Amino acid sequence: MNPVQDLIKNLADEHGRTRANLLPILQGVVEQEKYLSEFSMIEIARELNLSAADVYGTATFYSFLEHKKMGTYLIRVCKTITCAMKGKNQILLTIEDMLKIGLGETTSDGKFSLLQTNCLGWCHKAPAMLINDEVYTELTPESVREILSHYLKK
């Protein structure tokens, strides 16, 4: 068995092998592997005795279950009306300018990927973004440059 198969088997042992346990298993794979490869989705389907289409449909429905390889730092900018009204577009332009990538792209060094996502739950402190699991709120172009500079030094 390879490491992904071992991971999926362990997650299925922990959560169970029914359709109801699909989401925690998908989340577990993303937590460890950072995305759901085609291979991992097929292996999950095999382990849970589900169709690959069922696994793929579930995996692609949820915006936080990446199904393609992303950068080390995954930047998600909130795209709700509140964030848009508070300057989300300026935030996106600042990120795109600094990293030289557009939405849905990854930097050539594989360090950063940029996505928009639905509500992050920080409307009262808009605009907001998430870098991996770290939340940043009340963003300005200046604060975004400062935040990204910190990540660029890592």
C-alpha positions in Angstrom: 0.0 0.0 0.0 1.2 3.5 -0.7 0.9 6.4 1.9 -2.4 7.7 0.5 -4.0 4.3 0.6 -2.8 3.9 4.2 -4.2 7.3 5.1 -7.6 6.5 3.6 -7.8 3.1 5.3 -6.9 4.7 8.6 -9.5 7.4 8.2 -12.1 4.8 7.2 -11.2 2.8 10.3 -11.6 5.9 12.4 -14.8 7.3 10.9 -16.5 4.3 9.4 -17.2 3.0 5.9 -20.7 4.4 5.2 -21.8 7.2 2.9 -22.3 9.3 6.0 -18.6 9.2 6.7 -17.5 10.4 3.3 -17.1 14.1 4.2 -14.8 13.6 7.3 -12.7 11.2 5.2 -12.4 13.8 2.4 -11.5 16.4 5.0 -8.9 14.1 6.5 -7.2 13.5 3.2 -7.2 17.3 2.4 -5.7 18.0 5.8 -2.8 15.6 5.2 -2.3 15.8 1.5 -3.5 19.4 0.9 -5.8 18.3 -1.9 -7.8 15.4 -3.3 -6.1 13.8 -6.2 -8.0 11.7 -8.7 -6.2 8.7 -7.2 -7.3 9.5 -3.7 -10.9 10.0 -4.7 -10.9 6.6 -6.5 -9.3 5.0 -3.4 -11.9 6.6 -1.1 -14.7 5.3 -3.4 -13.1 1.8 -3.3 -12.7 1.9 0.5 -16.3 3.0 1.1 -17.8 1.0 -1.7 -19.2 4.1 -3.4 -19.0 5.2 -7.0 -16.1 7.4 -8.0 -18.7 9.8 -9.4 -20.4 10.1 -5.9 -17.0 10.9 -4.3 -16.1 13.3 -7.0 -19.5 15.0 -6.8 -19.2 15.5 -3.1 -15.5 16.6 -3.3 -16.2 19.3 -5.9 -19.4 20.6 -4.2 -17.5 22.0 -1.2 -15.2 24.9 -1.8 -12.7 24.0 0.9 -12.0 20.6 -0.5 -9.4 21.3 -3.2 -9.2 18.8 -6.0 -6.1 20.1 -7.6 -2.7 20.8 -6.2 -2.4 24.2 -4.6 0.4 26.3 -3.3 1.9 26.0 0.1 -0.1 29.1 1.1 -3.7 29.0 -0.1 -5.1 32.5 0.0 -8.9 32.7 0.0 -10.5 36.1 -0.4 -14.1 36.5 0.7 -16.4 37.5 -2.2 -19.6 38.4 -0.4 -21.4 41.7 -0.9 -20.1 43.0 2.4 -16.5 42.4 1.6 -17.1 43.7 -2.0 -18.5 46.9 -0.5 -15.6 47.3 1.9 -12.9 47.0 -0.8 -12.4 43.4 -1.7 -11.5 44.3 -5.3 -8.6 46.5 -4.1 -7.4 43.6 -1.9 -7.5 41.2 -4.9 -5.6 43.6 -7.1 -3.0 44.1 -4.4 -2.5 40.3 -4.1 -2.4 39.8 -7.8 0.1 42.6 -8.3 2.4 41.4 -5.5 2.3 37.7 -6.4 1.9 38.1 -10.2 -0.9 35.6 -10.4 -4.7 35.8 -11.1 -7.6 34.1 -9.4 -7.3 30.4 -9.6 -3.6 30.5 -10.3 -0.5 29.4 -8.4 2.8 31.1 -8.3 5.5 29.5 -10.4 7.5 28.5 -7.3 4.4 26.7 -5.9 4.3 28.9 -2.8 0.9 30.7 -3.2 -2.5 30.0 -4.8 -5.2 32.6 -5.0 -9.0 31.8 -4.8 -12.2 33.6 -3.9 -14.6 31.9 -1.6 -18.0 32.5 -0.2 -18.5 33.9 3.3 -15.7 33.4 5.8 -18.0 34.6 8.6 -16.2 37.9 9.3 -18.6 40.3 7.6 -18.5 42.6 10.7 -14.7 43.0 10.0 -14.7 43.1 6.2 -12.9 42.7 3.9 -11.5 39.3 5.0 -9.1 36.7 3.7 -7.8 33.4 4.9 -4.3 32.2 4.3 -4.4 28.4 5.0 -6.1 28.5 8.4 -5.2 32.1 9.5 -7.9 34.7 9.2 -7.1 38.3 8.3 -9.7 41.0 8.6 -10.3 44.7 8.1 -7.9 44.5 5.2 -6.4 47.4 3.3 -4.0 47.3 0.4 -1.2 48.4 2.8 -2.0 45.6 5.4 -2.2 43.0 2.6 1.3 44.0 1.4 2.6 43.7 5.0 0.9 40.3 5.5 2.2 38.9 2.2 5.7 40.3 2.8 5.7 38.2 6.0 4.8 35.0 4.0 7.2 35.8 1.3 10.1 35.8 3.8 9.1 32.3 5.1 
